[in-house]
Amino acid sequence: MKPVFFILLTSVCAAGQAANKITIIDFDPADREHCRMVTIEGRPLRQTTAAGTSVAIGSPSSTIDGEFRVFIAIRQTGEGKARIKPGDFSALYSDPAHTRFTFHDIGAEMDAVKMRQARDESSSLALNPQGDPRSQSLDAGSRDRVPNVRRRSRGNLNGPARSKADADEKMPGSVSLGDLYLRGVTLKAGGYASGVVYFRKPRRSPVKPGPADSLVEIDIPVNGLIFRFK
């Protein structure tokens, strides 16, 4: 019984290793069948197609916060579904150690800011009935508070600068996700999603990206494949 048990255990381990194996799809300009440059609205994007999924990315650009912004478009050209999880995206920075930058969910932070603003505004309206002199003073205070909240949120998130840059990189015809940021979504056959993704350094990393720095490698995992752009 021991030899049989050992064989079965070995088979299970091998199957588990095969199931966990990740295939890396490199963007190779020489592979004209699967990799090519595409132009949308005058903007060049590198595109790779494999297993019925097409991934295209623009050139990374740095922000004043030391992050990197990359426009990404994904299309499910074949049968089945493509599960897009931006939280799994990552990139390597150009420092000697090649520090790995991870996904920064700017979209979720913007949603939280909008919810706080809406809550503050609705609370001020509910607590300040019209015609009461005391409510007028409270209302004036609330009007002062709300812009302050907005100013702080824009300062923390680099709102105006990012909004303009993101709007410049937005592609037409994408799945409507409610804003300019690429969100988690499942694409069916023929489905298409696009948006901006932000990458930031580890919290305790000493690196300080400058305006001339860039990312040397970007990984976009989709359905067990890693679309890699160098």
Residue frames as qw, qx, qy, qz and C-alpha x, y, z in Angstrom:
[[0.000, 0.884, 0.467, 0.000, 0.00, 0.00, 0.00],
 [0.346, -0.720, 0.059, 0.598, 2.86, 2.40, 0.67],
 [0.333, -0.075, 0.543, 0.767, 4.13, 2.49, -2.95],
 [0.081, 0.624, 0.673, 0.389, 0.59, 3.10, -4.24],
 [0.238, -0.879, -0.331, 0.248, 0.03, 5.87, -1.68],
 [0.398, -0.516, 0.242, 0.719, 3.37, 7.48, -2.61],
 [0.269, 0.212, 0.641, 0.687, 2.47, 7.42, -6.31],
 [0.050, -0.786, -0.588, -0.185, -0.93, 8.99, -5.64],
 [0.338, -0.814, -0.135, 0.453, 0.61, 11.69, -3.44],
 [0.390, -0.274, 0.417, 0.774, 3.20, 12.48, -6.11],
 [0.175, 0.462, 0.679, 0.543, 0.48, 12.74, -8.74],
 [0.164, -0.875, -0.452, 0.063, -1.55, 15.13, -6.60],
 [0.385, -0.674, 0.089, 0.625, 1.50, 17.33, -5.99],
 [0.339, -0.013, 0.564, 0.753, 2.36, 17.42, -9.68],
 [0.056, 0.669, 0.651, 0.355, -1.22, 18.34, -10.58],
 [0.268, -0.871, -0.285, 0.297, -1.20, 21.10, -8.00],
 [0.390, -0.469, 0.288, 0.738, 2.03, 22.50, -9.39],
 [0.248, 0.271, 0.657, 0.659, 0.63, 22.45, -12.93],
 [0.069, -0.805, -0.576, -0.123, -2.54, 24.22, -11.80],
 [0.322, -0.852, -0.102, 0.400, -0.50, 26.93, -10.09],
 [0.564, -0.039, 0.365, 0.740, 1.87, 27.46, -13.02],
 [0.196, 0.845, 0.165, -0.469, 1.71, 30.98, -14.41],
 [0.664, 0.360, 0.397, 0.522, 2.40, 31.64, -18.08],
 [0.142, -0.696, 0.024, 0.704, 4.16, 34.91, -18.88],
 [0.568, 0.645, 0.419, 0.292, 3.34, 36.55, -22.21],
 [0.370, -0.478, 0.105, 0.790, 6.06, 39.05, -23.09],
 [0.446, 0.851, 0.110, -0.255, 5.45, 41.89, -25.49],
 [0.590, -0.230, 0.534, 0.560, 7.80, 41.07, -28.35],
 [0.338, 0.682, -0.118, -0.638, 7.87, 43.48, -31.30],
 [0.070, 0.342, -0.837, -0.421, 9.26, 40.67, -33.47],
 [0.173, 0.293, 0.938, -0.061, 6.11, 38.59, -32.87],
 [0.201, 0.051, -0.225, -0.952, 3.91, 40.46, -35.32],
 [0.391, -0.308, -0.794, -0.349, 1.15, 37.87, -35.09],
 [0.490, -0.599, -0.613, 0.157, 0.43, 38.53, -31.39],
 [0.370, -0.630, -0.175, 0.660, 2.20, 41.82, -30.58],
 [0.370, 0.533, 0.356, 0.672, 1.84, 45.14, -32.32],
 [0.096, -0.227, -0.220, 0.944, 1.64, 48.86, -31.88],
 [0.067, 0.688, 0.684, 0.234, -1.83, 50.37, -32.11],
 [0.111, 0.049, -0.068, 0.990, -2.82, 54.01, -32.31],
 [0.132, -0.697, -0.703, -0.049, -6.00, 55.35, -30.76],
 [0.077, -0.977, -0.196, 0.027, -6.75, 59.06, -30.90],
 [0.379, 0.823, -0.307, 0.291, -3.17, 59.63, -31.96],
 [0.455, -0.674, 0.533, -0.234, -1.75, 57.85, -28.90],
 [0.575, 0.342, -0.740, -0.069, 0.56, 54.83, -29.36],
 [0.752, -0.387, 0.392, -0.363, -0.19, 51.73, -27.29],
 [0.157, 0.350, -0.919, -0.094, 1.64, 48.42, -27.12],
 [0.813, -0.037, 0.107, -0.570, -0.78, 45.52, -27.51],
 [0.034, 0.266, -0.963, -0.036, -0.41, 41.79, -26.91],
 [0.796, -0.021, -0.081, -0.599, -3.04, 39.14, -27.70],
 [0.198, 0.233, -0.948, 0.084, -3.05, 35.63, -26.23],
 [0.053, -0.258, -0.940, 0.218, -5.69, 32.99, -25.41],
 [0.057, -0.679, -0.658, -0.320, -8.51, 35.21, -26.62],
 [0.305, -0.865, -0.252, 0.308, -7.52, 38.24, -24.51],
 [0.499, 0.574, 0.042, 0.648, -5.96, 41.46, -25.78],
 [0.461, -0.759, -0.200, 0.413, -4.07, 43.82, -23.45],
 [0.466, 0.614, 0.070, 0.633, -2.76, 47.21, -24.52],
 [0.467, -0.717, -0.239, 0.459, -0.91, 49.78, -22.44],
 [0.289, 0.920, -0.031, 0.263, 0.39, 53.30, -22.91],
 [0.532, 0.364, -0.440, 0.625, 3.68, 54.74, -21.74],
 [0.511, -0.610, -0.488, 0.359, 3.98, 55.27, -17.96],
 [0.145, 0.682, -0.051, 0.715, 4.05, 58.86, -16.75],
 [0.406, -0.179, -0.630, 0.637, 5.05, 60.04, -13.29],
 [0.245, -0.840, -0.383, -0.295, 2.92, 62.21, -11.01],
 [0.024, 0.716, -0.341, 0.608, 3.91, 64.89, -8.53],
 [0.757, -0.508, 0.231, -0.341, 3.13, 62.38, -5.76],
 [0.136, -0.528, 0.837, 0.047, 5.88, 60.02, -6.90],
 [0.715, 0.185, 0.651, -0.176, 3.46, 57.55, -8.45],
 [0.049, -0.191, 0.706, 0.680, 3.15, 56.33, -12.03],
 [0.613, 0.418, 0.322, -0.588, 0.05, 56.55, -14.18],
 [0.112, -0.150, 0.858, 0.479, -0.53, 54.05, -17.02],
 [0.663, 0.238, -0.005, -0.709, -3.45, 53.82, -19.41],
 [0.202, -0.118, 0.969, 0.081, -4.58, 50.21, -19.94],
 [0.684, 0.202, -0.121, -0.690, -7.16, 48.75, -22.32],
 [0.261, -0.130, 0.956, -0.030, -8.30, 45.12, -22.21],
 [0.671, 0.205, -0.217, -0.679, -10.55, 43.31, -24.66],
 [0.593, -0.059, 0.796, -0.101, -11.91, 39.76, -24.55],
 [0.385, 0.431, -0.496, -0.648, -11.69, 38.76, -28.19],
 [0.320, 0.081, -0.926, -0.181, -12.31, 35.04, -27.75],
 [0.657, -0.439, -0.520, -0.323, -14.84, 32.80, -26.04],
 [0.622, -0.340, -0.544, 0.448, -15.19, 32.68, -22.28],
 [0.235, -0.953, -0.159, -0.102, -14.63, 35.49, -19.80],
 [0.532, 0.361, -0.334, 0.689, -11.72, 37.69, -18.77],
 [0.520, -0.772, -0.342, 0.130, -11.56, 38.62, -15.09],
 [0.348, 0.637, -0.166, 0.667, -9.86, 41.97, -14.67],
 [0.644, -0.689, -0.266, 0.199, -8.37, 42.55, -11.20],
 [0.294, 0.830, -0.202, 0.428, -6.31, 45.77, -11.13],
 [0.583, -0.736, 0.299, -0.172, -5.30, 44.98, -7.55],
 [0.917, -0.115, 0.298, 0.241, -3.10, 42.20, -8.97],
 [0.584, 0.744, -0.039, 0.323, -1.27, 44.53, -11.37],
 [0.595, -0.691, 0.122, 0.392, 2.29, 45.50, -10.50],
 [0.558, 0.792, -0.117, 0.218, 5.37, 47.14, -11.98],
 [0.777, -0.268, -0.052, 0.568, 9.12, 47.35, -11.48],
 [0.016, -0.982, 0.032, 0.185, 10.75, 50.73, -10.95],
 [0.694, 0.644, -0.198, 0.254, 13.96, 51.75, -12.72],
 [0.334, -0.810, 0.458, -0.151, 16.13, 51.86, -9.57],
 [0.243, 0.481, -0.842, -0.010, 19.02, 49.35, -9.28],
 [0.271, -0.044, 0.892, -0.360, 16.98, 47.12, -6.95],
 [0.300, -0.191, -0.696, -0.624, 13.97, 47.23, -9.30],
 [0.214, 0.113, 0.654, -0.717, 11.54, 48.07, -6.51],
 [0.038, -0.391, -0.856, -0.336, 8.11, 46.61, -7.17],
 [0.265, 0.016, 0.134, -0.955, 5.33, 49.18, -7.31],
 [0.093, 0.336, 0.935, -0.067, 1.78, 47.99, -6.62],
 [0.069, -0.581, -0.584, -0.563, -1.69, 49.10, -7.63],
 [0.030, -0.193, -0.431, 0.881, -3.03, 52.21, -5.92],
 [0.053, 0.587, 0.788, 0.178, -6.82, 52.36, -5.99],
 [0.036, -0.047, -0.033, 0.998, -7.33, 56.07, -6.67],
 [0.370, -0.328, -0.565, -0.661, -10.87, 55.38, -7.85],
 [0.549, -0.502, -0.659, 0.112, -11.90, 53.99, -4.45],
 [0.342, -0.307, -0.315, 0.830, -10.35, 56.98, -2.68],
 [0.117, -0.095, -0.256, -0.955, -12.23, 59.38, -4.94],
 [0.478, -0.439, -0.667, -0.365, -15.46, 57.48, -4.22],
 [0.500, -0.461, -0.573, 0.456, -14.85, 57.86, -0.48],
 [0.157, -0.149, -0.076, 0.973, -14.26, 61.61, -0.87],
 [0.291, -0.247, -0.463, -0.799, -17.48, 62.02, -2.85],
 [0.535, -0.480, -0.692, -0.064, -19.43, 60.06, -0.23],
 [0.397, -0.388, -0.430, 0.713, -18.07, 62.25, 2.57],
 [0.009, 0.011, -0.145, -0.989, -18.93, 65.40, 0.65],
 [0.420, -0.353, -0.594, -0.588, -22.46, 64.18, -0.05],
 [0.537, -0.477, -0.657, 0.229, -22.92, 63.18, 3.60],
 [0.279, -0.276, -0.265, 0.881, -21.68, 66.56, 4.84],
 [0.156, -0.100, -0.304, -0.934, -23.93, 68.45, 2.44],
 [0.500, -0.420, -0.658, -0.375, -27.01, 66.37, 3.27],
 [0.490, -0.430, -0.591, 0.474, -26.34, 66.74, 6.99],
 [0.136, -0.151, -0.107, 0.973, -26.04, 70.51, 6.73],
 [0.330, -0.228, -0.445, -0.800, -29.34, 70.71, 4.85],
 [0.562, -0.430, -0.700, -0.095, -31.13, 68.46, 7.35],
 [0.475, -0.423, -0.485, 0.600, -29.89, 70.42, 10.36],
 [0.115, -0.253, -0.014, 0.961, -30.49, 73.92, 8.96],
 [0.234, 0.683, 0.691, 0.039, -34.19, 74.68, 8.26],
 [0.243, 0.422, 0.230, 0.843, -34.76, 77.86, 6.24],
 [0.282, -0.761, -0.272, -0.517, -35.86, 81.03, 8.00],
 [0.716, -0.654, -0.155, 0.189, -34.11, 80.43, 11.31],
 [0.116, 0.934, -0.317, 0.119, -31.37, 83.07, 11.89],
 [0.584, -0.551, 0.595, 0.029, -29.39, 80.46, 13.76],
 [0.852, 0.231, 0.448, 0.142, -29.58, 78.15, 10.76],
 [0.490, 0.863, -0.057, 0.112, -28.16, 80.86, 8.53],
 [0.164, -0.818, 0.547, -0.065, -25.03, 81.08, 10.63],
 [0.734, -0.207, 0.647, 0.026, -24.78, 77.31, 10.71],
 [0.782, 0.550, 0.287, 0.065, -25.33, 77.15, 6.99],
 [0.261, 0.912, -0.310, 0.063, -22.55, 79.64, 6.41],
 [0.428, -0.603, 0.672, -0.032, -20.28, 77.50, 8.53],
 [0.814, 0.113, 0.569, 0.032, -21.21, 74.41, 6.59],
 [0.632, 0.773, 0.033, 0.040, -20.54, 76.18, 3.32],
 [0.001, 0.849, -0.524, 0.059, -17.09, 76.99, 4.62],
 [0.642, -0.360, 0.675, -0.053, -16.51, 73.43, 5.74],
 [0.857, 0.356, 0.371, -0.025, -17.46, 71.68, 2.53],
 [0.534, 0.810, -0.225, 0.089, -15.05, 73.61, 0.29],
 [0.242, -0.719, 0.640, -0.122, -12.32, 72.90, 2.84],
 [0.798, -0.066, 0.597, -0.061, -13.05, 69.19, 2.56],
 [0.776, 0.611, 0.152, 0.043, -12.89, 69.47, -1.20],
 [0.220, 0.881, -0.407, 0.099, -9.65, 71.39, -1.09],
 [0.480, -0.534, 0.690, -0.087, -8.07, 68.82, 1.20],
 [0.850, 0.169, 0.499, -0.027, -9.23, 65.92, -0.94],
 [0.651, 0.754, -0.035, 0.079, -7.90, 67.50, -4.11],
 [0.024, -0.840, 0.531, -0.113, -4.62, 68.28, -2.42],
 [0.631, -0.353, 0.686, -0.084, -4.20, 64.74, -1.15],
 [0.769, 0.261, 0.581, 0.061, -5.23, 63.05, -4.38],
 [0.188, -0.312, 0.476, 0.800, -3.82, 65.55, -6.85],
 [0.475, 0.539, 0.656, -0.233, -7.35, 65.77, -8.23],
 [0.410, 0.822, 0.003, -0.395, -7.17, 68.56, -10.85],
 [0.039, 0.629, -0.698, -0.340, -3.84, 67.43, -12.29],
 [0.319, -0.024, 0.945, 0.068, -4.90, 63.80, -12.46],
 [0.517, 0.579, 0.535, -0.333, -8.35, 64.58, -13.86],
 [0.388, 0.793, -0.219, -0.415, -6.91, 66.51, -16.79],
 [0.003, -0.491, 0.840, 0.232, -4.20, 63.97, -17.49],
 [0.411, 0.139, 0.893, -0.122, -6.66, 61.09, -17.20],
 [0.537, 0.668, 0.316, -0.407, -9.15, 62.79, -19.49],
 [0.267, 0.717, -0.500, -0.406, -6.42, 63.21, -22.11],
 [0.015, -0.319, 0.939, 0.126, -5.74, 59.45, -22.00],
 [0.608, 0.202, 0.617, -0.457, -9.36, 58.21, -22.03],
 [0.039, -0.058, 0.828, 0.556, -10.23, 55.93, -24.94],
 [0.597, 0.088, -0.033, -0.796, -13.67, 56.01, -26.60],
 [0.754, 0.091, -0.531, -0.375, -15.88, 52.95, -26.85],
 [0.208, 0.202, -0.874, 0.390, -14.87, 51.45, -23.52],
 [0.440, -0.511, -0.738, -0.022, -17.20, 49.77, -21.06],
 [0.188, -0.715, 0.056, -0.671, -18.74, 52.47, -18.90],
 [0.620, -0.194, -0.645, 0.403, -17.31, 52.01, -15.42],
 [0.331, -0.859, -0.379, 0.090, -18.45, 55.35, -14.01],
 [0.211, -0.914, 0.194, 0.286, -15.11, 57.20, -14.17],
 [0.480, 0.763, -0.426, -0.078, -11.69, 57.31, -15.80],
 [0.247, -0.544, 0.789, -0.140, -10.08, 54.60, -13.67],
 [0.602, 0.110, -0.751, -0.249, -9.84, 50.94, -14.62],
 [0.609, -0.349, 0.451, -0.552, -11.91, 48.93, -12.13],
 [0.256, -0.098, 0.962, -0.014, -12.33, 45.26, -11.43],
 [0.680, 0.333, 0.013, -0.653, -14.71, 43.78, -13.98],
 [0.571, 0.001, 0.807, 0.152, -15.48, 40.52, -15.75],
 [0.347, 0.473, -0.363, -0.723, -15.55, 40.80, -19.53],
 [0.794, 0.256, 0.537, -0.124, -17.64, 38.46, -21.64],
 [0.580, 0.165, 0.554, 0.574, -16.76, 37.60, -25.25],
 [0.241, 0.675, 0.367, 0.592, -16.47, 40.88, -27.15],
 [0.384, -0.884, -0.241, 0.113, -16.28, 42.89, -23.91],
 [0.528, 0.462, -0.108, 0.705, -13.91, 45.80, -23.57],
 [0.446, -0.858, -0.211, 0.147, -12.72, 47.91, -20.64],
 [0.560, 0.423, -0.134, 0.699, -10.19, 50.69, -20.36],
 [0.368, -0.914, -0.113, -0.125, -8.97, 53.22, -17.86],
 [0.227, 0.729, -0.488, 0.423, -6.05, 54.67, -15.98],
 [0.871, -0.369, -0.289, 0.149, -4.16, 52.64, -13.37],
 [0.062, -0.874, 0.372, -0.307, -1.83, 54.11, -10.73],
 [0.868, -0.046, -0.392, 0.301, 1.22, 52.36, -9.29],
 [0.227, -0.882, 0.261, -0.320, 2.93, 53.45, -6.07],
 [0.400, 0.433, -0.739, 0.326, 6.03, 52.39, -4.20],
 [0.622, -0.376, -0.658, 0.196, 5.98, 50.31, -0.96],
 [0.337, -0.909, -0.202, -0.141, 5.15, 52.42, 2.06],
 [0.593, -0.731, 0.195, 0.275, 8.63, 52.22, 3.62],
 [0.784, 0.321, 0.210, 0.488, 10.62, 52.31, 0.41],
 [0.337, -0.642, 0.031, 0.688, 13.33, 55.03, 0.33],
 [0.398, 0.227, 0.538, 0.708, 13.13, 55.51, -3.45],
 [0.135, 0.682, 0.244, -0.676, 12.01, 58.94, -4.65],
 [0.549, 0.442, 0.582, 0.406, 10.81, 58.81, -8.26],
 [0.080, -0.486, 0.092, 0.866, 11.60, 61.89, -10.28],
 [0.568, 0.610, 0.120, -0.540, 9.86, 63.33, -13.34],
 [0.419, 0.594, -0.604, -0.327, 12.39, 61.70, -15.69],
 [0.251, -0.220, 0.934, -0.128, 12.15, 58.23, -14.08],
 [0.684, 0.098, -0.374, -0.619, 9.99, 55.43, -15.37],
 [0.831, -0.162, 0.474, -0.241, 8.87, 51.83, -14.94],
 [0.069, 0.492, -0.795, -0.347, 10.96, 49.13, -16.57],
 [0.200, -0.087, -0.956, -0.196, 8.38, 46.33, -16.42],
 [0.530, -0.051, 0.218, -0.818, 4.60, 46.15, -16.03],
 [0.040, -0.062, -0.996, -0.045, 2.68, 42.93, -15.28],
 [0.571, -0.002, 0.000, -0.821, -1.02, 42.62, -16.12],
 [0.144, -0.005, 0.987, -0.073, -2.39, 39.24, -14.89],
 [0.647, 0.141, -0.057, -0.747, -5.55, 38.01, -16.64],
 [0.945, 0.063, -0.021, -0.322, -6.98, 34.49, -16.24],
 [0.903, -0.260, 0.275, 0.202, -3.71, 32.87, -15.21],
 [0.682, 0.452, 0.110, 0.565, -1.64, 34.65, -17.86],
 [0.319, -0.746, -0.048, 0.583, 0.72, 37.51, -17.10],
 [0.534, 0.754, 0.182, 0.337, 0.92, 40.03, -19.91],
 [0.580, -0.572, 0.034, 0.578, 4.36, 41.58, -19.39],
 [0.425, 0.859, 0.092, 0.270, 5.48, 44.84, -20.94],
 [0.671, -0.414, 0.017, 0.615, 9.13, 45.95, -20.65]]
